[in-house]
């Protein structure tokens, strides 16, 4: 028995002298086929015990997430290399490494692998294979960080999320099975109705310059719908993307700008979807139908890169069934928006401007208005940011109001509205129509005179901002020709006007317009037309009388030029512009005068009837 005792003693002494015979509990693990089994959460010590010693470990990750491998307390004479592998198609495939080309002696190493549920192999070696330490171990710490949304490295593996959600996520780890192996987060959201999807990435780690985009798969290709509008984000910068969407499946990508950095710290990822039945109304052929009289909240908010103009644009379609004026108001505008408003009609498949807001460049937050004089038809309204660059989550107030007017569209004399020979009604110079050379509203009226008459027209109760022009026209030698005017070169704002003439049978046209064709007003003016018949030989009678003083304030005198029986006044009457008799004297004063002190100031017609005929003259009472 003594020889056996000596042999055992020698073996024990040899084991103490040479650690490679039993100091590292994981040996032999020099090949991946002999990898030592380790578990998530395990911490252990191991050695590079001799030249070319390779250490392989095998770990089963039962969830998706990130496998974190830390190698610390490295002996100062060893430059370690750390890698994580997976067996793919019976071949060893790199998943992640320590991202160090050549580590320094004693340098700690870290490796983060974005991992699916699978078996992973951890490889540790000396860089050059020549250095070792049989006395000092390195320390290994294994952490499995579950993340149910991983692996979402490519759009085909995007993680499904609700349209309204908030959670913590991170750009953390590598997976070299992918072309872009730095961690990328793809999410998938199902949109069931039109509206705006808002995505916010906040609380970003300072070493990350994140990029955010919203995509749709079109023809098997990831197609950009909206992005964060930041060319190059700064480290730690929050990013936001807002997309105007139709129902469908959309993908959201979050990644580091250069796909080179990651951080263990989380970012906050939030999505919020706001339904909007009127979206997507980005182009005129997708205009949202609305009533002619309506008010609602809307906004210029979000992008859609499927369109040439991808900044949100709002088109609305309204059906007009009778002539009149369509008013559109955009108010309560956000301060960062300079909105532009226009009313259009599709003519020959082209969007044709009918009316706009008359503001060259609106200011931030400025309310805008457009008013169109229209015939029945389908009209389109466009609201957009002036430069198509800004949007705001806050709403603007959008209102339309239609006022029927059977006399419109009477913008040119060929379209003059026919009116009776004796009439009074309210009208206005209000709105535009860019289909006409003069697009500011113009009112043309047409009256038929059947016998020689005195034709009186007037516009009263004129809005203060309007300097109106009033004239009577006829077609002479196929040309529209003015035959009477209001006699006022340039009317003042709010000035009442009148125009009269002796009219032979025929068609007459009355024009009411703003002097410069630049102003309009929703408030009405009163238009009156009065035709006085039964006047015989008016030119002969007119020569017999002189009316004075004119204007007058007390006594108005009628002075016959020649006193004879035929020229003696039978009756004298003072008429207003509605043809109503204000004063009448059948028993004429021998002095041929009337007292007008009790008559309101204004323009009147003095009618003098004789056996020869009837004489009428315009007089002004002050």
C-alpha positions as CSV (number, residue, x, y, z in Angstrom):
1,X,0.0,0.0,0.0
2,X,2.9,2.3,0.5
3,X,3.6,3.0,-3.2
4,X,0.0,4.0,-3.8
5,X,0.2,6.5,-0.9
6,X,3.3,8.1,-2.6
7,X,1.6,8.3,-6.0
8,X,-1.5,10.0,-4.5
9,X,0.7,12.5,-2.5
10,X,2.6,13.4,-5.7
11,X,-0.6,14.1,-7.6
12,X,-1.9,16.3,-4.8
13,X,1.3,18.3,-4.8
14,X,1.2,18.7,-8.6
15,X,-2.3,20.0,-8.4
16,X,-1.3,22.7,-6.0
17,X,1.7,23.7,-8.1
18,X,-0.2,23.8,-11.5
19,X,-3.7,25.5,-11.2
20,X,-4.6,24.3,-14.7
21,X,-5.3,20.9,-13.3
22,X,-8.4,22.0,-11.3
23,X,-8.5,25.7,-10.2
24,X,-11.1,26.8,-12.9
25,X,-14.3,24.9,-12.3
26,X,-15.5,25.6,-15.9
27,X,-12.6,23.9,-17.6
28,X,-12.4,22.3,-20.0
29,X,-14.4,24.8,-22.1
30,X,-11.9,25.6,-24.9
31,X,-14.5,25.0,-27.7
32,X,-18.1,26.0,-28.1
33,X,-19.0,22.3,-28.2
34,X,-17.6,22.0,-24.6
35,X,-19.1,25.3,-23.4
36,X,-19.8,25.5,-19.7
37,X,-23.4,26.0,-18.7
38,X,-24.2,29.3,-17.0
39,X,-27.5,31.0,-16.1
40,X,-29.1,34.4,-16.1
41,X,-28.1,36.4,-13.0
42,X,-25.0,34.3,-12.3
43,X,-21.7,35.9,-11.2
44,X,-18.5,33.9,-11.2
45,X,-14.7,33.9,-11.4
46,X,-12.7,32.2,-14.2
47,X,-9.2,32.2,-15.5
48,X,-7.2,32.5,-18.7
49,X,-4.9,29.9,-17.2
50,X,-2.5,29.3,-20.0
51,X,-1.5,30.4,-23.5
52,X,-4.3,30.2,-26.0
53,X,-6.8,29.3,-23.3
54,X,-10.3,30.0,-24.7
55,X,-13.3,30.1,-22.4
56,X,-16.8,29.3,-23.8
57,X,-20.0,29.5,-21.8
58,X,-23.5,28.5,-22.7
59,X,-26.6,30.4,-21.5
60,X,-30.3,29.7,-22.3
61,X,-32.3,33.0,-22.6
62,X,-35.9,32.0,-22.1
63,X,-37.4,35.4,-23.0
64,X,-36.8,38.2,-25.4
65,X,-34.8,41.1,-24.3
66,X,-31.1,42.0,-23.7
67,X,-28.3,39.7,-22.5
68,X,-25.8,41.8,-20.6
69,X,-22.3,40.3,-20.1
70,X,-19.8,42.2,-18.0
71,X,-16.2,41.1,-17.5
72,X,-14.4,42.9,-14.8
73,X,-11.3,42.6,-12.5
74,X,-9.2,41.6,-15.6
75,X,-5.6,40.8,-14.7
76,X,-3.4,43.7,-15.9
77,X,-1.3,41.6,-18.2
78,X,-4.3,40.3,-20.2
79,X,-6.1,42.1,-23.1
80,X,-9.4,40.2,-23.2
81,X,-11.8,39.9,-26.1
82,X,-15.5,39.3,-25.4
83,X,-18.2,38.0,-27.9
84,X,-21.6,36.4,-27.9
85,X,-22.6,33.9,-30.5
86,X,-25.6,31.8,-31.5
87,X,-25.7,28.6,-33.6
88,X,-27.6,29.4,-36.8
89,X,-28.0,26.7,-39.4
90,X,-25.3,24.6,-37.7
91,X,-22.9,27.5,-38.0
92,X,-21.5,29.8,-35.3
93,X,-23.0,33.3,-35.8
94,X,-21.8,36.4,-34.1
95,X,-24.5,38.2,-32.1
96,X,-22.6,40.9,-30.2
97,X,-19.1,41.9,-29.1
98,X,-17.4,44.3,-26.8
99,X,-17.1,46.9,-29.5
100,X,-13.3,47.3,-28.8
101,X,-10.9,46.6,-31.5
102,X,-8.0,46.0,-29.1
103,X,-8.6,46.2,-25.4
104,X,-5.9,47.4,-23.0
105,X,-4.3,45.2,-20.4
106,X,-6.6,44.8,-17.5
107,X,-9.5,46.6,-19.3
108,X,-13.0,45.7,-18.3
109,X,-15.3,44.6,-21.1
110,X,-19.0,44.7,-21.7
111,X,-21.2,43.1,-24.3
112,X,-25.0,43.6,-24.8
113,X,-26.9,41.3,-27.1
114,X,-30.4,42.0,-28.2
115,X,-31.7,38.5,-27.9
116,X,-34.7,36.3,-28.7
117,X,-35.6,33.2,-26.7
118,X,-32.7,30.9,-27.6
119,X,-29.3,29.4,-26.5
120,X,-26.4,31.8,-26.6
121,X,-22.6,31.2,-26.4
122,X,-20.3,33.6,-24.6
123,X,-16.7,33.6,-25.7
124,X,-13.7,35.1,-23.7
125,X,-10.1,34.9,-24.9
126,X,-6.8,36.8,-24.6
127,X,-6.6,39.0,-27.8
128,X,-3.2,37.7,-28.9
129,X,-3.5,34.2,-27.3
130,X,-0.1,34.6,-25.6
131,X,-0.9,36.1,-22.2
132,X,-2.5,34.3,-19.3
133,X,-2.8,34.5,-15.5
134,X,-3.0,31.3,-13.5
135,X,-3.3,33.2,-10.2
136,X,-5.7,36.1,-10.9
137,X,-9.2,35.4,-12.2
138,X,-11.5,37.7,-14.2
139,X,-15.0,38.2,-12.9
140,X,-18.1,37.6,-15.0
141,X,-21.6,38.9,-14.4
142,X,-24.6,37.8,-16.5
143,X,-27.8,39.7,-16.6
144,X,-30.9,38.9,-18.6
145,X,-33.2,41.9,-19.1
146,X,-36.6,40.8,-20.3
147,X,-38.4,43.0,-22.9
148,X,-41.5,41.5,-24.4
149,X,-41.3,44.0,-27.4
150,X,-37.9,42.7,-28.5
151,X,-36.8,41.4,-31.1
152,X,-38.1,44.4,-33.1
153,X,-35.0,45.1,-35.0
154,X,-36.6,45.2,-38.5
155,X,-40.1,46.3,-39.7
156,X,-41.1,42.7,-40.4
157,X,-40.6,41.9,-36.7
158,X,-42.2,45.2,-35.4
159,X,-43.8,44.9,-32.0
160,X,-47.5,45.4,-31.9
161,X,-48.7,48.3,-29.6
162,X,-52.0,50.1,-29.0
163,X,-52.7,53.4,-30.8
164,X,-52.8,55.1,-27.3
165,X,-50.0,54.0,-25.0
166,X,-47.0,55.0,-22.9
167,X,-44.1,52.8,-21.8
168,X,-40.3,52.7,-21.2
169,X,-38.0,51.4,-23.9
170,X,-34.4,51.7,-24.8
171,X,-31.9,51.6,-27.6
172,X,-29.6,49.0,-26.0
173,X,-27.5,46.3,-27.4
174,X,-26.5,44.6,-30.7
175,X,-27.5,41.8,-32.9
176,X,-25.1,41.1,-35.8
177,X,-27.7,38.9,-37.6
178,X,-29.1,42.1,-39.0
179,X,-27.7,44.5,-41.5
180,X,-28.1,47.3,-38.9
181,X,-26.9,45.5,-35.8
182,X,-27.1,48.4,-33.4
183,X,-30.5,48.1,-31.6
184,X,-33.4,49.5,-33.6
185,X,-37.0,49.6,-32.2
186,X,-39.8,49.0,-34.6
187,X,-43.4,49.2,-33.4
188,X,-46.6,48.4,-35.2
189,X,-49.9,50.2,-34.6
190,X,-53.3,49.5,-36.2
191,X,-55.4,52.7,-37.1
192,X,-59.1,52.0,-37.6
193,X,-60.4,55.4,-38.5
194,X,-59.0,58.6,-40.1
195,X,-57.1,61.1,-37.8
196,X,-53.7,62.1,-36.4
197,X,-51.2,59.8,-34.8
198,X,-48.8,61.6,-32.4
199,X,-45.6,59.8,-31.3
200,X,-43.3,61.3,-28.6
201,X,-39.9,60.0,-27.5
202,X,-38.8,61.8,-24.4
203,X,-36.4,61.4,-21.4
204,X,-33.6,60.5,-23.9
205,X,-30.2,59.5,-22.6
206,X,-27.5,62.2,-23.3
207,X,-25.4,60.0,-25.5
208,X,-28.2,59.2,-27.9
209,X,-29.2,61.3,-30.9
210,X,-32.4,59.6,-31.7
211,X,-34.3,59.6,-35.0
212,X,-38.1,59.0,-35.2
213,X,-40.2,58.1,-38.2
214,X,-43.7,56.8,-39.0
215,X,-43.9,54.4,-42.0
216,X,-46.4,52.4,-44.0
217,X,-45.6,49.3,-46.1
218,X,-46.5,50.1,-49.7
219,X,-45.5,47.5,-52.4
220,X,-43.4,45.7,-49.8
221,X,-41.4,48.8,-49.2
222,X,-41.2,50.9,-46.0
223,X,-42.6,54.2,-47.0
224,X,-42.1,57.3,-44.9
225,X,-45.3,59.0,-43.7
226,X,-44.0,61.4,-41.1
227,X,-40.7,62.1,-39.2
228,X,-39.4,64.1,-36.3
229,X,-38.5,67.1,-38.6
230,X,-35.0,67.2,-37.0
231,X,-32.2,66.8,-39.4
232,X,-29.7,65.8,-36.7
233,X,-31.0,65.7,-33.2
234,X,-28.7,66.6,-30.3
235,X,-27.7,64.2,-27.5
236,X,-30.6,63.7,-25.2
237,X,-33.1,65.6,-27.4
238,X,-36.7,64.7,-27.3
239,X,-38.2,64.0,-30.7
240,X,-41.8,64.0,-32.0
241,X,-43.6,62.9,-35.1
242,X,-47.2,63.5,-36.1
243,X,-48.9,61.7,-39.0
244,X,-52.2,62.5,-40.7
245,X,-53.5,59.0,-41.5
246,X,-56.2,57.0,-43.2
247,X,-57.1,53.6,-41.6
248,X,-54.4,51.1,-42.0
249,X,-51.3,49.5,-40.4
250,X,-48.5,51.9,-39.6
251,X,-44.9,51.3,-38.3
252,X,-42.9,53.5,-36.0
253,X,-39.1,53.3,-36.0
254,X,-36.8,54.7,-33.2
255,X,-33.1,54.4,-33.7
256,X,-29.8,56.2,-33.0
257,X,-29.0,58.6,-35.9
258,X,-25.8,56.9,-36.8
259,X,-26.8,53.4,-35.6
260,X,-23.6,53.4,-33.4
261,X,-24.7,54.3,-29.9
262,X,-26.9,52.8,-27.3
263,X,-27.7,53.4,-23.6
264,X,-29.0,51.2,-20.9
265,X,-31.2,54.0,-19.6
266,X,-34.7,54.0,-20.8
267,X,-36.5,56.6,-23.0
268,X,-40.2,57.2,-22.6
269,X,-42.2,56.2,-25.7
270,X,-45.8,57.5,-26.1
271,X,-48.4,57.3,-28.9
272,X,-51.7,59.2,-29.0
273,X,-54.3,58.9,-31.7
274,X,-57.0,61.5,-32.3
275,X,-59.8,60.5,-34.6
276,X,-60.9,63.1,-37.2
277,X,-63.6,62.0,-39.7
278,X,-62.7,64.8,-42.1
279,X,-59.1,63.6,-42.5
280,X,-57.3,62.7,-44.8
281,X,-58.3,65.8,-46.8
282,X,-54.8,66.7,-48.0
283,X,-55.7,67.3,-51.7
284,X,-58.7,68.8,-53.4
285,X,-59.8,65.4,-54.8
286,X,-60.0,64.1,-51.2
287,X,-61.8,67.2,-49.9
288,X,-64.1,66.5,-46.9
289,X,-67.8,67.3,-47.6
290,X,-69.3,69.8,-45.2
291,X,-72.6,71.7,-45.1
292,X,-72.8,75.3,-46.5
293,X,-73.6,76.5,-43.0
294,X,-71.5,75.0,-40.3
295,X,-69.0,75.6,-37.5
296,X,-66.4,73.2,-36.1
297,X,-62.9,72.9,-34.7
298,X,-60.1,71.8,-37.0
299,X,-56.3,72.0,-37.1
300,X,-53.3,72.1,-39.3
301,X,-51.4,69.2,-37.6
302,X,-49.2,66.5,-38.8
303,X,-47.5,65.2,-42.0
304,X,-48.1,62.7,-44.7
305,X,-45.1,62.2,-47.1
306,X,-47.3,60.4,-49.6
307,X,-48.3,63.8,-50.8
308,X,-46.2,66.4,-52.7
309,X,-47.2,68.9,-50.0
310,X,-46.8,66.7,-47.0
311,X,-47.5,69.3,-44.3
312,X,-51.1,69.0,-43.3
313,X,-53.5,70.8,-45.6
314,X,-57.3,70.9,-45.0
315,X,-59.6,70.8,-48.1
316,X,-63.4,71.0,-47.7
317,X,-66.1,70.6,-50.3
318,X,-69.4,72.4,-50.1
319,X,-72.4,72.1,-52.4
320,X,-74.2,75.4,-53.3
321,X,-77.7,74.9,-54.6
322,X,-78.7,78.6,-55.4
323,X,-76.9,81.8,-56.1
324,X,-75.6,83.9,-53.2
325,X,-72.5,84.6,-51.1
326,X,-70.5,82.0,-49.2
327,X,-68.6,83.4,-46.2
328,X,-65.7,81.4,-44.7
329,X,-64.0,82.4,-41.4
330,X,-60.9,80.8,-39.8
331,X,-60.5,82.2,-36.3
332,X,-58.8,81.3,-33.0
333,X,-55.6,80.5,-34.9
334,X,-52.5,79.3,-33.1
335,X,-49.8,81.9,-32.8
336,X,-47.2,79.9,-34.8
337,X,-49.5,79.5,-37.8
338,X,-49.7,82.0,-40.7
339,X,-52.8,80.6,-42.4
340,X,-53.9,81.0,-46.0
341,X,-57.6,80.6,-47.0
342,X,-59.0,80.2,-50.4
343,X,-62.3,79.2,-52.1
344,X,-61.9,77.2,-55.4
345,X,-63.9,75.6,-58.2
346,X,-62.7,72.7,-60.4
347,X,-62.7,73.9,-64.0
348,X,-61.3,71.7,-66.7
349,X,-59.8,69.5,-64.0
350,X,-57.9,72.4,-62.5
351,X,-58.4,74.0,-59.1
352,X,-59.5,77.6,-60.0
353,X,-59.4,80.4,-57.4
354,X,-62.8,82.0,-56.8
355,X,-62.0,84.0,-53.6
356,X,-59.2,84.3,-51.1
357,X,-58.5,86.0,-47.7
358,X,-57.1,89.1,-49.4
359,X,-54.1,88.9,-47.1
360,X,-50.7,88.6,-48.8
361,X,-48.9,87.2,-45.8
362,X,-50.9,86.7,-42.7
363,X,-49.3,87.1,-39.3
364,X,-49.0,84.3,-36.7
365,X,-52.3,83.7,-35.1
366,X,-54.2,86.0,-37.5
367,X,-57.8,85.2,-38.3
368,X,-58.6,85.1,-42.0
369,X,-61.8,85.4,-44.0
370,X,-62.9,84.7,-47.6
371,X,-66.2,85.6,-49.2
372,X,-67.3,84.4,-52.6
373,X,-70.1,85.5,-54.9
374,X,-71.3,82.2,-56.4
375,X,-73.6,80.5,-58.8
376,X,-74.9,77.0,-57.9
377,X,-72.2,74.3,-58.0
378,X,-69.6,72.5,-56.0
379,X,-66.9,74.6,-54.3
380,X,-63.7,73.7,-52.5
381,X,-62.2,75.5,-49.5
382,X,-58.5,75.2,-48.7
383,X,-56.9,76.1,-45.3
384,X,-53.1,75.7,-45.0
385,X,-50.0,77.2,-43.4
386,X,-48.6,79.9,-45.8
387,X,-45.2,78.1,-46.2
388,X,-46.5,74.6,-45.7
389,X,-43.9,74.2,-42.9
390,X,-45.7,74.7,-39.6
391,X,-48.5,73.0,-37.7
392,X,-50.0,73.2,-34.3
393,X,-51.9,70.6,-32.2
394,X,-54.3,73.4,-31.0
395,X,-57.5,73.8,-33.0
396,X,-58.6,76.7,-35.2
397,X,-62.3,77.5,-35.5
398,X,-63.7,77.0,-39.0
399,X,-67.1,78.4,-40.0
400,X,-69.0,78.7,-43.2
401,X,-72.2,80.7,-43.8
402,X,-74.2,80.9,-47.0
403,X,-76.6,83.7,-47.8
404,X,-78.9,83.1,-50.8
405,X,-79.4,86.0,-53.2
406,X,-81.6,85.4,-56.3
407,X,-80.1,88.4,-58.0
408,X,-76.5,87.1,-58.0
409,X,-74.4,86.4,-59.9
410,X,-74.8,89.9,-61.6
411,X,-71.1,90.7,-61.9
412,X,-71.2,91.9,-65.5
413,X,-73.8,93.6,-67.6
414,X,-74.5,90.5,-69.6
415,X,-75.6,88.8,-66.4
416,X,-77.6,91.8,-65.1
417,X,-80.4,90.7,-62.7
418,X,-83.8,91.7,-64.1
419,X,-85.8,93.9,-61.7
420,X,-89.3,95.5,-61.8
421,X,-89.9,99.0,-63.0
422,X,-90.8,100.1,-59.4
423,X,-88.9,98.4,-56.6
424,X,-86.9,98.8,-53.5
425,X,-84.8,96.1,-51.9
426,X,-81.6,95.5,-49.9
427,X,-78.4,94.5,-51.7
428,X,-74.8,94.6,-50.9
429,X,-71.3,94.8,-52.5
430,X,-69.9,91.7,-50.8
431,X,-67.5,89.0,-51.9
432,X,-65.2,88.1,-54.8
433,X,-65.3,86.0,-57.8
434,X,-61.9,85.7,-59.6
435,X,-63.5,84.3,-62.7
436,X,-64.2,87.9,-63.7
437,X,-61.7,90.6,-64.7
438,X,-63.2,92.8,-61.9
439,X,-63.5,90.2,-59.2
440,X,-64.7,92.5,-56.4
441,X,-68.5,92.2,-56.2
442,X,-70.3,94.4,-58.8
443,X,-74.1,94.7,-59.0
444,X,-75.7,95.0,-62.4
445,X,-79.5,95.3,-62.6
446,X,-81.7,95.4,-65.8
447,X,-85.1,97.1,-66.1
448,X,-87.4,97.3,-69.2
449,X,-89.1,100.7,-69.8
450,X,-92.2,100.4,-71.9
451,X,-93.1,104.1,-72.3
452,X,-91.5,107.4,-72.0
453,X,-90.8,107.8,-68.3
454,X,-88.7,109.4,-65.7
455,X,-86.2,106.7,-64.5
456,X,-85.0,107.4,-61.0
457,X,-82.5,105.2,-59.1
458,X,-80.9,105.6,-55.7
459,X,-78.6,103.8,-53.2
460,X,-79.1,104.8,-49.6
461,X,-78.0,103.6,-46.2
462,X,-74.6,102.9,-47.7
463,X,-72.0,101.3,-45.3
464,X,-69.4,103.8,-44.1
465,X,-66.5,101.9,-45.7
466,X,-68.1,102.0,-49.1
467,X,-67.6,104.7,-51.7
468,X,-70.2,103.7,-54.2
469,X,-70.6,104.6,-57.9
470,X,-74.1,104.6,-59.5
471,X,-74.8,104.8,-63.2
472,X,-77.5,104.0,-65.8
473,X,-76.4,102.3,-69.1
474,X,-77.8,101.3,-72.5
475,X,-76.6,99.2,-75.3
476,X,-75.8,101.6,-78.1
477,X,-74.2,100.3,-81.3
478,X,-73.6,97.0,-79.5
479,X,-71.6,98.7,-76.8
480,X,-72.6,99.2,-73.1
481,X,-72.7,103.0,-72.8
482,X,-73.4,105.1,-69.8
483,X,-76.3,107.5,-70.3
484,X,-76.7,108.9,-66.8
485,X,-74.5,109.1,-63.7
486,X,-74.8,110.0,-60.0
487,X,-72.9,113.3,-60.7
488,X,-70.5,112.6,-57.9
489,X,-66.8,112.3,-59.0
490,X,-65.6,110.5,-55.9
491,X,-68.3,109.6,-53.3
492,X,-67.4,109.7,-49.7
493,X,-67.7,106.6,-47.5
494,X,-71.3,105.9,-46.7
495,X,-72.6,108.6,-49.1
496,X,-76.1,108.1,-50.6
497,X,-76.3,108.5,-54.3
498,X,-79.1,109.0,-56.9
499,X,-79.3,109.0,-60.7
500,X,-82.2,109.9,-62.9
501,X,-83.0,110.5,-66.6
502,X,-85.9,110.7,-69.0
503,X,-86.1,107.2,-70.5
504,X,-87.5,106.2,-73.9
505,X,-88.9,102.6,-74.2
506,X,-86.1,100.1,-74.1
507,X,-83.7,98.1,-71.8
508,X,-81.7,100.0,-69.2
509,X,-78.9,98.7,-67.1
510,X,-78.0,100.1,-63.6
511,X,-74.5,99.6,-62.2
512,X,-73.7,99.8,-58.5
513,X,-70.0,99.2,-57.6
514,X,-67.3,100.3,-55.2
515,X,-65.4,103.2,-56.7
516,X,-62.0,101.4,-56.7
517,X,-63.5,97.8,-56.9
518,X,-61.5,97.0,-53.8
519,X,-63.9,97.1,-50.8
520,X,-66.9,95.2,-49.8
521,X,-69.2,95.0,-46.8
522,X,-71.5,92.4,-45.5
523,X,-73.9,95.2,-44.5
524,X,-76.6,96.0,-47.1
525,X,-77.4,99.2,-48.9
526,X,-80.9,100.1,-50.0
527,X,-81.5,100.1,-53.7
528,X,-84.6,101.8,-55.2
529,X,-85.8,102.2,-58.8
530,X,-88.8,104.3,-59.6
531,X,-90.3,104.8,-63.0
532,X,-92.7,107.8,-63.3
533,X,-94.9,107.6,-66.4
534,X,-97.5,109.9,-67.9
535,X,-95.0,112.7,-68.8
536,X,-95.9,114.5,-72.0
537,X,-93.4,116.5,-74.0
538,X,-91.0,116.7,-71.1
539,X,-88.4,118.7,-73.0
540,X,-90.8,121.4,-73.9
541,X,-92.1,121.7,-70.3
542,X,-88.6,121.7,-68.8
543,X,-87.7,124.9,-70.6
544,X,-90.6,126.7,-69.0
545,X,-89.5,126.5,-65.4
546,X,-86.7,127.4,-63.0
547,X,-86.5,125.8,-59.6
548,X,-84.7,127.7,-56.9
549,X,-83.0,127.8,-54.5
550,X,-81.6,124.3,-55.0
551,X,-80.5,123.1,-52.4
552,X,-83.1,124.7,-50.2
553,X,-84.0,124.6,-46.5
554,X,-87.2,126.7,-46.2
555,X,-89.2,127.8,-49.3
556,X,-88.8,126.3,-52.7
557,X,-89.9,128.5,-55.7
558,X,-91.1,127.4,-59.1
559,X,-90.7,130.2,-61.6
560,X,-92.4,129.7,-64.9
561,X,-90.4,131.3,-67.7
562,X,-93.5,132.3,-69.6
563,X,-96.9,132.8,-68.0
564,X,-99.6,131.4,-70.1
565,X,-102.6,129.2,-69.6
566,X,-100.8,126.1,-70.9
567,X,-97.8,126.6,-68.6
568,X,-99.7,127.4,-65.5
569,X,-99.0,124.6,-62.9
570,X,-102.1,122.5,-62.2
571,X,-100.4,120.6,-59.3
572,X,-97.0,120.4,-57.6
573,X,-95.8,117.3,-55.7
574,X,-92.6,116.4,-53.9
575,X,-91.7,112.7,-54.2
576,X,-89.0,110.7,-52.4
577,X,-86.9,108.1,-54.2
578,X,-89.4,105.4,-53.6
579,X,-91.9,107.4,-55.6
580,X,-93.9,108.2,-52.5
581,X,-95.6,111.6,-52.4
582,X,-94.2,113.7,-49.5
583,X,-96.0,117.0,-50.3
584,X,-98.8,117.7,-52.9
585,X,-100.5,120.9,-53.8
586,X,-103.5,120.7,-56.1
587,X,-104.4,124.4,-55.4
588,X,-101.2,125.9,-56.4
589,X,-99.9,128.9,-54.4
590,X,-100.0,132.0,-56.6
591,X,-96.4,132.5,-55.8
592,X,-95.6,129.1,-57.2
593,X,-93.7,128.0,-54.0
594,X,-93.8,125.3,-51.4
595,X,-92.5,125.2,-47.8
596,X,-90.1,122.3,-47.2
597,X,-89.2,123.2,-43.6
598,X,-91.0,120.1,-42.3
599,X,-89.4,117.8,-44.8
600,X,-86.4,115.6,-43.8
601,X,-83.1,116.4,-45.4
602,X,-82.3,114.4,-48.5
603,X,-82.8,114.1,-52.3
604,X,-86.3,114.4,-53.7
605,X,-88.1,114.9,-57.0
606,X,-90.2,117.9,-57.6
607,X,-93.0,117.1,-60.1
608,X,-94.9,120.0,-61.7
609,X,-97.9,119.1,-63.8
610,X,-99.3,121.5,-66.5
611,X,-101.6,121.2,-69.4
612,X,-98.6,121.0,-71.7
613,X,-96.9,118.2,-69.8
614,X,-95.2,117.2,-66.6
615,X,-91.8,118.6,-65.5
616,X,-89.7,116.7,-62.9
617,X,-86.5,117.9,-61.4
618,X,-84.2,116.6,-58.6
619,X,-84.0,118.9,-55.6
620,X,-81.9,118.7,-52.4
621,X,-83.5,119.6,-49.1
622,X,-80.9,120.6,-46.4
